[in-house]
Amino acid sequence: MQLTELQRNWNVFGETDPLWSVLTDVRYKNNKWDPVAFFQTGEQEIDAVFASFDSMGLSFPRRRALDFGCAVGRLTQALCRHFDRCDGVDIAPSMIELARKYDQYPGRCHYHLNGTDDLALFDDNTFDFVYSRLVLQHMQPRYSKKYIAEFLRVLAPGGVALFQIPGGPSKAGVRQSNSFDLPDAGFRASLALETAPPALEAGSPFGLNVRVTNASPIAWPESQDGNGRDLVVLGNHWLTDDGRMLIMDDGRTPLMQGLKPSETTTVQLWITAPTAPGTYILELDMVKEGVAWFRQKGSKTCRAKVEVRGGVIQQPASKRPVMEMHCVPKLDVLSVVEAAGGTPVLVTEDHSADPLLSYQYVVTKTNERRKSTPPKPIRVAASTTPAAVPSQSDEILALLAGLAQHATLHARVNEGLVKRILEIEKVVRETQKMVSDLCKGTQSEKGSPGHGSR
């Protein structure tokens, strides 16, 4: 997808369901997010990030921050609680307009529309912190890799960038099991419309009452996860009159309380009619988000014919906004970071793009790379005194201590590094003691009487 098409898609999201498009929780689709609760999630996210930095001992100036892919400013405003000034950048005009509308930090939050594949609107070394999550994954790698390099360019020396992007499918395409999975036997449902839907106006919303029965021997779970990923969800498709798929994803209603085997409940599902008049098939099905539709596991769906009439014909269904998902392998990301003058501090797996394997990167930027000079080898000569060995080995111990402190920041990336350095430090200390004892023994022999001579 070209940047112009990416911009069009996200602009439509900003016009139709902006908060859900940022946090795609099935419980809040179709503009069900409460703005206060929505922006509180941003504060919680950013506070957790800086609590993590504090625990790592990672500090840097907090003058100016960049929120890349800011959308409506959920994280930009949260960053303003930690920085003097925050800039939000987004590709969609509708999102920038909403960000300015929601802004609670006038004069400190600044929002910028950017439709290019770089950050040329900012000078080098402008920001102390760059933050981007759930953004780079929605664009082709040729764009995301260039933006990562731009993060390092606009980052001030000593600053920190944190960004997330999927690295690829888990284990060569095999999905990792997790607590959100449902056994195959649980993918059985019986669905029925309580009343047949009337003729609908093109593009109009309508609330259906659907009787849902758990026809499986497995209890469907109650909500335990903040993103609703553990839930079984009622959804619908729109098919053409001859049965071809027209709109794959429309309404969603999660079963918050779960459902026991053979238990039945009535669920309201809000659907949106296709935007062109005609005869369509409404198909109802259950779905385990990120896993499968029940139909794919052999369960029966519920279908009904619906007439769509007149109305103001909006955007063609084929032009509905699309969220693309793309991956960049971890080694490719690290190569881009290194080429741009960055140093990885922390790389961790996260689950923000399940079932894809996603990584969160924390990187720093330094003025320049310095060539390290290897320590001089310890030489024990006949004239060596006990004081001379500690003097030289202390320099090595100081160097190792510094390396250990620096490596602690990388501990989660390579925990073995700290262990090896500490082991080497122990060996040097033991060698220092052994040489010191040897020198003391040599001096003692020189000052003692001989054992006899001929």
Contacts in CASP RR format, 6 or more apart in sequence:
PFRMAT RR
TARGET T0000
AUTHOR 0000-0000-0000
METHOD contacts of the structure
MODEL  1
MQLTELQRNWNVFGETDPLWSVLTDVRYKNNKWDPVAFFQTGEQEIDAVF
ASFDSMGLSFPRRRALDFGCAVGRLTQALCRHFDRCDGVDIAPSMIELAR
KYDQYPGRCHYHLNGTDDLALFDDNTFDFVYSRLVLQHMQPRYSKKYIAE
FLRVLAPGGVALFQIPGGPSKAGVRQSNSFDLPDAGFRASLALETAPPAL
EAGSPFGLNVRVTNASPIAWPESQDGNGRDLVVLGNHWLTDDGRMLIMDD
GRTPLMQGLKPSETTTVQLWITAPTAPGTYILELDMVKEGVAWFRQKGSK
TCRAKVEVRGGVIQQPASKRPVMEMHCVPKLDVLSVVEAAGGTPVLVTED
HSADPLLSYQYVVTKTNERRKSTPPKPIRVAASTTPAAVPSQSDEILALL
AGLAQHATLHARVNEGLVKRILEIEKVVRETQKMVSDLCKGTQSEKGSPG
HGSR
1 9 0 8 1.000
1 139 0 8 1.000
1 140 0 8 1.000
1 322 0 8 1.000
1 324 0 8 1.000
3 91 0 8 1.000
3 115 0 8 1.000
3 116 0 8 1.000
3 117 0 8 1.000
3 139 0 8 1.000
3 143 0 8 1.000
6 91 0 8 1.000
6 138 0 8 1.000
6 139 0 8 1.000
6 324 0 8 1.000
7 91 0 8 1.000
7 92 0 8 1.000
7 115 0 8 1.000
8 321 0 8 1.000
9 321 0 8 1.000
9 322 0 8 1.000
9 323 0 8 1.000
10 21 0 8 1.000
10 90 0 8 1.000
10 91 0 8 1.000
10 92 0 8 1.000
10 95 0 8 1.000
10 138 0 8 1.000
10 321 0 8 1.000
11 92 0 8 1.000
11 93 0 8 1.000
11 94 0 8 1.000
11 95 0 8 1.000
12 94 0 8 1.000
12 315 0 8 1.000
12 320 0 8 1.000
12 321 0 8 1.000
13 21 0 8 1.000
13 92 0 8 1.000
13 94 0 8 1.000
13 95 0 8 1.000
13 321 0 8 1.000
13 323 0 8 1.000
14 21 0 8 1.000
14 71 0 8 1.000
14 72 0 8 1.000
14 92 0 8 1.000
14 94 0 8 1.000
14 95 0 8 1.000
14 98 0 8 1.000
15 94 0 8 1.000
16 321 0 8 1.000
17 29 0 8 1.000
17 30 0 8 1.000
17 31 0 8 1.000
18 71 0 8 1.000
18 72 0 8 1.000
18 94 0 8 1.000
18 95 0 8 1.000
18 98 0 8 1.000
19 28 0 8 1.000
19 31 0 8 1.000
19 33 0 8 1.000
19 35 0 8 1.000
19 38 0 8 1.000
19 72 0 8 1.000
20 28 0 8 1.000
20 29 0 8 1.000
20 30 0 8 1.000
20 31 0 8 1.000
20 32 0 8 1.000
20 33 0 8 1.000
21 71 0 8 1.000
21 321 0 8 1.000
21 323 0 8 1.000
22 38 0 8 1.000
22 71 0 8 1.000
22 72 0 8 1.000
22 74 0 8 1.000
22 134 0 8 1.000
23 33 0 8 1.000
23 38 0 8 1.000
23 41 0 8 1.000
23 74 0 8 1.000
23 227 0 8 1.000
24 323 0 8 1.000
25 33 0 8 1.000
25 226 0 8 1.000
25 227 0 8 1.000
25 228 0 8 1.000
26 228 0 8 1.000
26 231 0 8 1.000
26 233 0 8 1.000
26 252 0 8 1.000
26 254 0 8 1.000
26 289 0 8 1.000
27 228 0 8 1.000
27 254 0 8 1.000
27 256 0 8 1.000
29 251 0 8 1.000
29 252 0 8 1.000
30 205 0 8 1.000
30 251 0 8 1.000
30 252 0 8 1.000
30 270 0 8 1.000
30 272 0 8 1.000
35 102 0 8 1.000
38 74 0 8 1.000
39 74 0 8 1.000
39 77 0 8 1.000
39 78 0 8 1.000
39 102 0 8 1.000
41 74 0 8 1.000
42 74 0 8 1.000
42 75 0 8 1.000
42 77 0 8 1.000
42 78 0 8 1.000
43 77 0 8 1.000
43 78 0 8 1.000
43 81 0 8 1.000
45 75 0 8 1.000
45 78 0 8 1.000
45 133 0 8 1.000
46 75 0 8 1.000
46 78 0 8 1.000
46 79 0 8 1.000
46 81 0 8 1.000
46 82 0 8 1.000
46 131 0 8 1.000
47 78 0 8 1.000
47 81 0 8 1.000
49 131 0 8 1.000
49 162 0 8 1.000
50 82 0 8 1.000
53 59 0 8 1.000
53 160 0 8 1.000
56 345 0 8 1.000
56 346 0 8 1.000
56 408 0 8 1.000
56 409 0 8 1.000
57 409 0 8 1.000
58 160 0 8 1.000
58 345 0 8 1.000
58 362 0 8 1.000
58 409 0 8 1.000
60 128 0 8 1.000
60 129 0 8 1.000
60 158 0 8 1.000
60 159 0 8 1.000
60 160 0 8 1.000
60 364 0 8 1.000
61 128 0 8 1.000
61 156 0 8 1.000
61 158 0 8 1.000
61 159 0 8 1.000
62 82 0 8 1.000
62 83 0 8 1.000
62 84 0 8 1.000
62 128 0 8 1.000
62 129 0 8 1.000
63 83 0 8 1.000
63 84 0 8 1.000
63 85 0 8 1.000
63 128 0 8 1.000
64 83 0 8 1.000
64 84 0 8 1.000
64 85 0 8 1.000
64 86 0 8 1.000
64 87 0 8 1.000
64 126 0 8 1.000
64 127 0 8 1.000
64 128 0 8 1.000
64 129 0 8 1.000
65 79 0 8 1.000
65 82 0 8 1.000
65 83 0 8 1.000
65 85 0 8 1.000
65 86 0 8 1.000
65 87 0 8 1.000
65 127 0 8 1.000
65 128 0 8 1.000
65 129 0 8 1.000
65 130 0 8 1.000
65 131 0 8 1.000
66 86 0 8 1.000
66 87 0 8 1.000
66 88 0 8 1.000
66 89 0 8 1.000
66 122 0 8 1.000
66 126 0 8 1.000
66 127 0 8 1.000
66 129 0 8 1.000
66 130 0 8 1.000
66 131 0 8 1.000
66 151 0 8 1.000
66 154 0 8 1.000
67 73 0 8 1.000
67 75 0 8 1.000
67 76 0 8 1.000
67 79 0 8 1.000
67 86 0 8 1.000
67 87 0 8 1.000
67 88 0 8 1.000
67 89 0 8 1.000
67 131 0 8 1.000
67 132 0 8 1.000
68 88 0 8 1.000
68 89 0 8 1.000
68 119 0 8 1.000
68 130 0 8 1.000
68 131 0 8 1.000
68 132 0 8 1.000
68 135 0 8 1.000
68 147 0 8 1.000
68 151 0 8 1.000
68 163 0 8 1.000
69 88 0 8 1.000
69 89 0 8 1.000
69 90 0 8 1.000
69 91 0 8 1.000
69 132 0 8 1.000
69 135 0 8 1.000
70 76 0 8 1.000
70 88 0 8 1.000
70 89 0 8 1.000
70 90 0 8 1.000
70 95 0 8 1.000
70 96 0 8 1.000
70 99 0 8 1.000
70 111 0 8 1.000
71 90 0 8 1.000
71 92 0 8 1.000
71 95 0 8 1.000
71 98 0 8 1.000
71 99 0 8 1.000
72 95 0 8 1.000
72 98 0 8 1.000
72 99 0 8 1.000
72 102 0 8 1.000
73 88 0 8 1.000
73 99 0 8 1.000
73 102 0 8 1.000
73 103 0 8 1.000
73 109 0 8 1.000
73 111 0 8 1.000
75 131 0 8 1.000
75 133 0 8 1.000
76 86 0 8 1.000
76 87 0 8 1.000
76 88 0 8 1.000
76 99 0 8 1.000
76 109 0 8 1.000
76 111 0 8 1.000
77 86 0 8 1.000
77 102 0 8 1.000
77 103 0 8 1.000
77 104 0 8 1.000
77 105 0 8 1.000
77 109 0 8 1.000
79 86 0 8 1.000
79 129 0 8 1.000
79 131 0 8 1.000
80 86 0 8 1.000
80 105 0 8 1.000
80 108 0 8 1.000
80 109 0 8 1.000
83 128 0 8 1.000
83 129 0 8 1.000
84 108 0 8 1.000
85 108 0 8 1.000
85 110 0 8 1.000
86 105 0 8 1.000
86 108 0 8 1.000
86 109 0 8 1.000
86 110 0 8 1.000
87 109 0 8 1.000
87 110 0 8 1.000
87 111 0 8 1.000
87 112 0 8 1.000
87 122 0 8 1.000
87 127 0 8 1.000
88 99 0 8 1.000
88 109 0 8 1.000
88 110 0 8 1.000
88 111 0 8 1.000
88 112 0 8 1.000
89 111 0 8 1.000
89 112 0 8 1.000
89 114 0 8 1.000
89 119 0 8 1.000
89 121 0 8 1.000
90 96 0 8 1.000
90 99 0 8 1.000
90 111 0 8 1.000
90 112 0 8 1.000
90 113 0 8 1.000
90 114 0 8 1.000
91 113 0 8 1.000
91 114 0 8 1.000
91 115 0 8 1.000
92 113 0 8 1.000
93 113 0 8 1.000
96 111 0 8 1.000
96 112 0 8 1.000
96 113 0 8 1.000
99 109 0 8 1.000
99 111 0 8 1.000
100 111 0 8 1.000
103 109 0 8 1.000
103 111 0 8 1.000
112 121 0 8 1.000
114 121 0 8 1.000
117 143 0 8 1.000
117 146 0 8 1.000
117 147 0 8 1.000
118 146 0 8 1.000
118 147 0 8 1.000
118 150 0 8 1.000
119 147 0 8 1.000
119 150 0 8 1.000
119 151 0 8 1.000
119 153 0 8 1.000
119 154 0 8 1.000
122 154 0 8 1.000
123 154 0 8 1.000
124 153 0 8 1.000
124 154 0 8 1.000
125 154 0 8 1.000
125 155 0 8 1.000
125 156 0 8 1.000
125 157 0 8 1.000
126 154 0 8 1.000
126 155 0 8 1.000
126 156 0 8 1.000
127 154 0 8 1.000
127 155 0 8 1.000
127 156 0 8 1.000
127 159 0 8 1.000
128 155 0 8 1.000
128 156 0 8 1.000
128 158 0 8 1.000
128 159 0 8 1.000
128 160 0 8 1.000
129 159 0 8 1.000
129 160 0 8 1.000
129 161 0 8 1.000
129 162 0 8 1.000
130 151 0 8 1.000
130 154 0 8 1.000
130 155 0 8 1.000
130 160 0 8 1.000
130 161 0 8 1.000
130 162 0 8 1.000
130 163 0 8 1.000
131 161 0 8 1.000
131 162 0 8 1.000
131 163 0 8 1.000
132 147 0 8 1.000
132 151 0 8 1.000
132 162 0 8 1.000
132 163 0 8 1.000
132 164 0 8 1.000
133 162 0 8 1.000
133 163 0 8 1.000
133 164 0 8 1.000
133 352 0 8 1.000
133 360 0 8 1.000
134 164 0 8 1.000
134 352 0 8 1.000
135 163 0 8 1.000
136 144 0 8 1.000
136 147 0 8 1.000
136 148 0 8 1.000
136 163 0 8 1.000
136 164 0 8 1.000
136 165 0 8 1.000
136 328 0 8 1.000
137 144 0 8 1.000
137 164 0 8 1.000
137 165 0 8 1.000
137 166 0 8 1.000
137 325 0 8 1.000
137 326 0 8 1.000
137 327 0 8 1.000
137 353 0 8 1.000
137 356 0 8 1.000
137 358 0 8 1.000
138 323 0 8 1.000
138 324 0 8 1.000
138 325 0 8 1.000
138 326 0 8 1.000
139 147 0 8 1.000
139 324 0 8 1.000
139 326 0 8 1.000
140 324 0 8 1.000
140 326 0 8 1.000
141 326 0 8 1.000
141 327 0 8 1.000
141 328 0 8 1.000
141 332 0 8 1.000
144 165 0 8 1.000
144 326 0 8 1.000
144 328 0 8 1.000
145 328 0 8 1.000
145 332 0 8 1.000
145 333 0 8 1.000
145 336 0 8 1.000
148 163 0 8 1.000
148 165 0 8 1.000
148 333 0 8 1.000
148 336 0 8 1.000
148 337 0 8 1.000
148 340 0 8 1.000
149 336 0 8 1.000
149 339 0 8 1.000
149 340 0 8 1.000
151 161 0 8 1.000
151 163 0 8 1.000
151 340 0 8 1.000
152 161 0 8 1.000
152 337 0 8 1.000
152 340 0 8 1.000
152 341 0 8 1.000
152 342 0 8 1.000
152 363 0 8 1.000
152 365 0 8 1.000
153 340 0 8 1.000
155 161 0 8 1.000
155 365 0 8 1.000
156 365 0 8 1.000
157 365 0 8 1.000
157 366 0 8 1.000
157 367 0 8 1.000
158 364 0 8 1.000
158 365 0 8 1.000
158 366 0 8 1.000
159 364 0 8 1.000
159 365 0 8 1.000
160 345 0 8 1.000
160 362 0 8 1.000
160 363 0 8 1.000
160 364 0 8 1.000
161 361 0 8 1.000
161 362 0 8 1.000
161 363 0 8 1.000
161 364 0 8 1.000
161 365 0 8 1.000
162 360 0 8 1.000
162 361 0 8 1.000
162 362 0 8 1.000
162 363 0 8 1.000
163 360 0 8 1.000
163 361 0 8 1.000
164 350 0 8 1.000
164 352 0 8 1.000
164 353 0 8 1.000
164 358 0 8 1.000
164 359 0 8 1.000
164 360 0 8 1.000
164 361 0 8 1.000
165 327 0 8 1.000
165 328 0 8 1.000
165 333 0 8 1.000
165 358 0 8 1.000
165 359 0 8 1.000
165 361 0 8 1.000
166 325 0 8 1.000
166 326 0 8 1.000
166 327 0 8 1.000
166 328 0 8 1.000
166 353 0 8 1.000
166 356 0 8 1.000
166 357 0 8 1.000
166 358 0 8 1.000
166 359 0 8 1.000
167 327 0 8 1.000
167 328 0 8 1.000
167 329 0 8 1.000
167 330 0 8 1.000
167 333 0 8 1.000
167 356 0 8 1.000
167 357 0 8 1.000
167 358 0 8 1.000
167 359 0 8 1.000
168 327 0 8 1.000
168 329 0 8 1.000
168 356 0 8 1.000
168 357 0 8 1.000
169 175 0 8 1.000
169 327 0 8 1.000
169 355 0 8 1.000
169 356 0 8 1.000
169 357 0 8 1.000
170 176 0 8 1.000
170 355 0 8 1.000
170 356 0 8 1.000
170 357 0 8 1.000
175 291 0 8 1.000
175 355 0 8 1.000
176 355 0 8 1.000
176 357 0 8 1.000
178 351 0 8 1.000
178 354 0 8 1.000
179 224 0 8 1.000
179 225 0 8 1.000
179 230 0 8 1.000
180 225 0 8 1.000
180 229 0 8 1.000
180 230 0 8 1.000
180 288 0 8 1.000
180 290 0 8 1.000
180 291 0 8 1.000
180 354 0 8 1.000
181 288 0 8 1.000
181 291 0 8 1.000
182 218 0 8 1.000
182 220 0 8 1.000
182 221 0 8 1.000
182 232 0 8 1.000
182 288 0 8 1.000
182 291 0 8 1.000
183 218 0 8 1.000
184 297 0 8 1.000
185 216 0 8 1.000
185 217 0 8 1.000
185 218 0 8 1.000
186 216 0 8 1.000
186 217 0 8 1.000
186 218 0 8 1.000
186 220 0 8 1.000
186 297 0 8 1.000
187 216 0 8 1.000
187 286 0 8 1.000
187 288 0 8 1.000
187 292 0 8 1.000
187 294 0 8 1.000
187 296 0 8 1.000
187 297 0 8 1.000
187 298 0 8 1.000
187 299 0 8 1.000
188 214 0 8 1.000
188 215 0 8 1.000
188 216 0 8 1.000
188 294 0 8 1.000
188 297 0 8 1.000
188 298 0 8 1.000
188 299 0 8 1.000
189 212 0 8 1.000
189 213 0 8 1.000
189 214 0 8 1.000
189 215 0 8 1.000
189 216 0 8 1.000
189 285 0 8 1.000
189 286 0 8 1.000
189 294 0 8 1.000
189 299 0 8 1.000
189 300 0 8 1.000
190 212 0 8 1.000
190 213 0 8 1.000
190 215 0 8 1.000
190 300 0 8 1.000
191 210 0 8 1.000
191 211 0 8 1.000
191 212 0 8 1.000
191 213 0 8 1.000
191 234 0 8 1.000
191 284 0 8 1.000
191 285 0 8 1.000
191 286 0 8 1.000
191 300 0 8 1.000
191 301 0 8 1.000
191 302 0 8 1.000
192 210 0 8 1.000
192 211 0 8 1.000
192 302 0 8 1.000
193 208 0 8 1.000
193 209 0 8 1.000
193 210 0 8 1.000
193 211 0 8 1.000
193 284 0 8 1.000
193 302 0 8 1.000
193 304 0 8 1.000
194 209 0 8 1.000
194 210 0 8 1.000
194 211 0 8 1.000
194 266 0 8 1.000
195 209 0 8 1.000
196 304 0 8 1.000
197 206 0 8 1.000
197 208 0 8 1.000
197 271 0 8 1.000
197 282 0 8 1.000
197 304 0 8 1.000
197 306 0 8 1.000
199 306 0 8 1.000
199 307 0 8 1.000
199 308 0 8 1.000
199 309 0 8 1.000
200 206 0 8 1.000
200 273 0 8 1.000
200 306 0 8 1.000
200 307 0 8 1.000
200 308 0 8 1.000
200 309 0 8 1.000
201 273 0 8 1.000
201 308 0 8 1.000
201 309 0 8 1.000
201 310 0 8 1.000
201 311 0 8 1.000
202 273 0 8 1.000
202 274 0 8 1.000
202 275 0 8 1.000
202 276 0 8 1.000
202 277 0 8 1.000
202 308 0 8 1.000
202 309 0 8 1.000
202 310 0 8 1.000
202 311 0 8 1.000
202 312 0 8 1.000
202 313 0 8 1.000
202 314 0 8 1.000
203 272 0 8 1.000
203 273 0 8 1.000
203 274 0 8 1.000
203 275 0 8 1.000
203 308 0 8 1.000
203 311 0 8 1.000
203 314 0 8 1.000
204 272 0 8 1.000
204 273 0 8 1.000
204 311 0 8 1.000
205 270 0 8 1.000
205 271 0 8 1.000
205 272 0 8 1.000
205 273 0 8 1.000
206 270 0 8 1.000
206 271 0 8 1.000
206 272 0 8 1.000
206 273 0 8 1.000
207 268 0 8 1.000
207 269 0 8 1.000
207 270 0 8 1.000
207 271 0 8 1.000
208 268 0 8 1.000
208 269 0 8 1.000
208 270 0 8 1.000
208 271 0 8 1.000
209 266 0 8 1.000
209 267 0 8 1.000
209 268 0 8 1.000
210 234 0 8 1.000
210 266 0 8 1.000
210 267 0 8 1.000
210 268 0 8 1.000
210 269 0 8 1.000
210 284 0 8 1.000
210 302 0 8 1.000
211 264 0 8 1.000
211 265 0 8 1.000
211 266 0 8 1.000
211 267 0 8 1.000
212 234 0 8 1.000
212 255 0 8 1.000
212 259 0 8 1.000
212 264 0 8 1.000
212 265 0 8 1.000
212 266 0 8 1.000
212 267 0 8 1.000
212 286 0 8 1.000
213 259 0 8 1.000
213 262 0 8 1.000
213 263 0 8 1.000
213 264 0 8 1.000
214 220 0 8 1.000
214 259 0 8 1.000
214 260 0 8 1.000
214 261 0 8 1.000
214 262 0 8 1.000
214 263 0 8 1.000
214 264 0 8 1.000
215 262 0 8 1.000
215 299 0 8 1.000
216 261 0 8 1.000
217 261 0 8 1.000
218 261 0 8 1.000
219 258 0 8 1.000
219 259 0 8 1.000
219 260 0 8 1.000
219 261 0 8 1.000
220 231 0 8 1.000
220 232 0 8 1.000
220 255 0 8 1.000
220 258 0 8 1.000
220 259 0 8 1.000
220 260 0 8 1.000
221 230 0 8 1.000
221 231 0 8 1.000
221 232 0 8 1.000
221 258 0 8 1.000
222 256 0 8 1.000
222 257 0 8 1.000
222 258 0 8 1.000
223 230 0 8 1.000
223 231 0 8 1.000
223 254 0 8 1.000
223 256 0 8 1.000
223 257 0 8 1.000
223 258 0 8 1.000
224 230 0 8 1.000
225 231 0 8 1.000
228 254 0 8 1.000
228 289 0 8 1.000
229 289 0 8 1.000
229 290 0 8 1.000
229 354 0 8 1.000
231 254 0 8 1.000
231 255 0 8 1.000
231 256 0 8 1.000
231 258 0 8 1.000
231 289 0 8 1.000
232 254 0 8 1.000
232 255 0 8 1.000
232 258 0 8 1.000
232 259 0 8 1.000
232 286 0 8 1.000
232 287 0 8 1.000
232 288 0 8 1.000
233 252 0 8 1.000
233 253 0 8 1.000
233 254 0 8 1.000
233 255 0 8 1.000
233 286 0 8 1.000
233 287 0 8 1.000
233 288 0 8 1.000
233 289 0 8 1.000
234 252 0 8 1.000
234 253 0 8 1.000
234 254 0 8 1.000
234 255 0 8 1.000
234 267 0 8 1.000
234 269 0 8 1.000
234 284 0 8 1.000
234 285 0 8 1.000
234 286 0 8 1.000
234 287 0 8 1.000
235 250 0 8 1.000
235 251 0 8 1.000
235 252 0 8 1.000
235 253 0 8 1.000
235 269 0 8 1.000
235 284 0 8 1.000
235 285 0 8 1.000
235 286 0 8 1.000
235 287 0 8 1.000
236 250 0 8 1.000
236 251 0 8 1.000
236 269 0 8 1.000
236 271 0 8 1.000
236 282 0 8 1.000
236 283 0 8 1.000
236 284 0 8 1.000
236 285 0 8 1.000
237 245 0 8 1.000
237 246 0 8 1.000
237 247 0 8 1.000
237 248 0 8 1.000
237 249 0 8 1.000
237 250 0 8 1.000
237 282 0 8 1.000
237 283 0 8 1.000
237 285 0 8 1.000
238 246 0 8 1.000
238 247 0 8 1.000
238 250 0 8 1.000
238 274 0 8 1.000
238 280 0 8 1.000
238 281 0 8 1.000
238 282 0 8 1.000
238 283 0 8 1.000
238 317 0 8 1.000
239 245 0 8 1.000
239 246 0 8 1.000
239 280 0 8 1.000
239 281 0 8 1.000
239 282 0 8 1.000
239 283 0 8 1.000
239 303 0 8 1.000
240 246 0 8 1.000
240 280 0 8 1.000
240 281 0 8 1.000
241 278 0 8 1.000
241 279 0 8 1.000
241 280 0 8 1.000
241 281 0 8 1.000
241 305 0 8 1.000
243 281 0 8 1.000
246 274 0 8 1.000
246 280 0 8 1.000
246 317 0 8 1.000
247 274 0 8 1.000
247 317 0 8 1.000
247 320 0 8 1.000
250 271 0 8 1.000
250 272 0 8 1.000
251 269 0 8 1.000
251 270 0 8 1.000
251 271 0 8 1.000
251 272 0 8 1.000
252 269 0 8 1.000
253 267 0 8 1.000
253 268 0 8 1.000
253 269 0 8 1.000
253 270 0 8 1.000
255 265 0 8 1.000
255 267 0 8 1.000
257 265 0 8 1.000
259 265 0 8 1.000
269 284 0 8 1.000
271 282 0 8 1.000
273 280 0 8 1.000
273 306 0 8 1.000
273 308 0 8 1.000
274 280 0 8 1.000
274 308 0 8 1.000
274 317 0 8 1.000
275 313 0 8 1.000
275 314 0 8 1.000
275 315 0 8 1.000
275 316 0 8 1.000
275 317 0 8 1.000
276 308 0 8 1.000
276 313 0 8 1.000
276 316 0 8 1.000
276 317 0 8 1.000
277 308 0 8 1.000
277 309 0 8 1.000
277 310 0 8 1.000
277 311 0 8 1.000
277 313 0 8 1.000
278 307 0 8 1.000
278 308 0 8 1.000
278 309 0 8 1.000
279 305 0 8 1.000
279 306 0 8 1.000
279 307 0 8 1.000
279 308 0 8 1.000
280 305 0 8 1.000
280 306 0 8 1.000
280 308 0 8 1.000
281 303 0 8 1.000
281 304 0 8 1.000
281 305 0 8 1.000
281 306 0 8 1.000
282 303 0 8 1.000
282 304 0 8 1.000
282 305 0 8 1.000
282 306 0 8 1.000
283 301 0 8 1.000
283 302 0 8 1.000
283 303 0 8 1.000
284 301 0 8 1.000
284 302 0 8 1.000
284 303 0 8 1.000
285 293 0 8 1.000
285 294 0 8 1.000
285 295 0 8 1.000
285 299 0 8 1.000
285 301 0 8 1.000
285 302 0 8 1.000
286 293 0 8 1.000
286 294 0 8 1.000
286 299 0 8 1.000
287 293 0 8 1.000
287 294 0 8 1.000
288 294 0 8 1.000
290 354 0 8 1.000
290 355 0 8 1.000
291 355 0 8 1.000
294 301 0 8 1.000
295 301 0 8 1.000
325 353 0 8 1.000
325 356 0 8 1.000
327 356 0 8 1.000
330 347 0 8 1.000
330 359 0 8 1.000
333 359 0 8 1.000
333 361 0 8 1.000
334 344 0 8 1.000
334 347 0 8 1.000
337 343 0 8 1.000
337 344 0 8 1.000
337 361 0 8 1.000
337 363 0 8 1.000
341 365 0 8 1.000
341 366 0 8 1.000
341 369 0 8 1.000
342 363 0 8 1.000
342 364 0 8 1.000
342 365 0 8 1.000
342 366 0 8 1.000
343 363 0 8 1.000
343 364 0 8 1.000
343 365 0 8 1.000
343 366 0 8 1.000
344 361 0 8 1.000
344 362 0 8 1.000
344 363 0 8 1.000
344 410 0 8 1.000
344 413 0 8 1.000
345 362 0 8 1.000
345 363 0 8 1.000
345 364 0 8 1.000
345 409 0 8 1.000
345 410 0 8 1.000
345 413 0 8 1.000
346 360 0 8 1.000
346 361 0 8 1.000
346 362 0 8 1.000
346 409 0 8 1.000
346 410 0 8 1.000
346 412 0 8 1.000
346 413 0 8 1.000
347 359 0 8 1.000
347 360 0 8 1.000
347 361 0 8 1.000
347 362 0 8 1.000
347 412 0 8 1.000
347 413 0 8 1.000
348 359 0 8 1.000
348 360 0 8 1.000
348 412 0 8 1.000
349 357 0 8 1.000
349 358 0 8 1.000
349 359 0 8 1.000
349 360 0 8 1.000
350 358 0 8 1.000
350 359 0 8 1.000
350 360 0 8 1.000
351 358 0 8 1.000
352 358 0 8 1.000
375 395 0 8 1.000
375 396 0 8 1.000
375 399 0 8 1.000
376 392 0 8 1.000
378 389 0 8 1.000
378 392 0 8 1.000
378 393 0 8 1.000
378 396 0 8 1.000
378 431 0 8 1.000
378 435 0 8 1.000
380 389 0 8 1.000
380 435 0 8 1.000
380 438 0 8 1.000
380 439 0 8 1.000
384 435 0 8 1.000
384 439 0 8 1.000
385 439 0 8 1.000
385 443 0 8 1.000
386 436 0 8 1.000
386 439 0 8 1.000
386 440 0 8 1.000
386 443 0 8 1.000
389 432 0 8 1.000
389 435 0 8 1.000
389 436 0 8 1.000
389 439 0 8 1.000
390 432 0 8 1.000
390 436 0 8 1.000
393 428 0 8 1.000
393 431 0 8 1.000
393 432 0 8 1.000
393 435 0 8 1.000
396 428 0 8 1.000
397 425 0 8 1.000
397 428 0 8 1.000
397 429 0 8 1.000
397 432 0 8 1.000
400 421 0 8 1.000
400 424 0 8 1.000
400 425 0 8 1.000
400 428 0 8 1.000
401 425 0 8 1.000
403 421 0 8 1.000
404 418 0 8 1.000
404 421 0 8 1.000
404 422 0 8 1.000
404 425 0 8 1.000
407 414 0 8 1.000
407 417 0 8 1.000
407 418 0 8 1.000
407 421 0 8 1.000
408 418 0 8 1.000
410 417 0 8 1.000
410 418 0 8 1.000
411 417 0 8 1.000
411 418 0 8 1.000
END
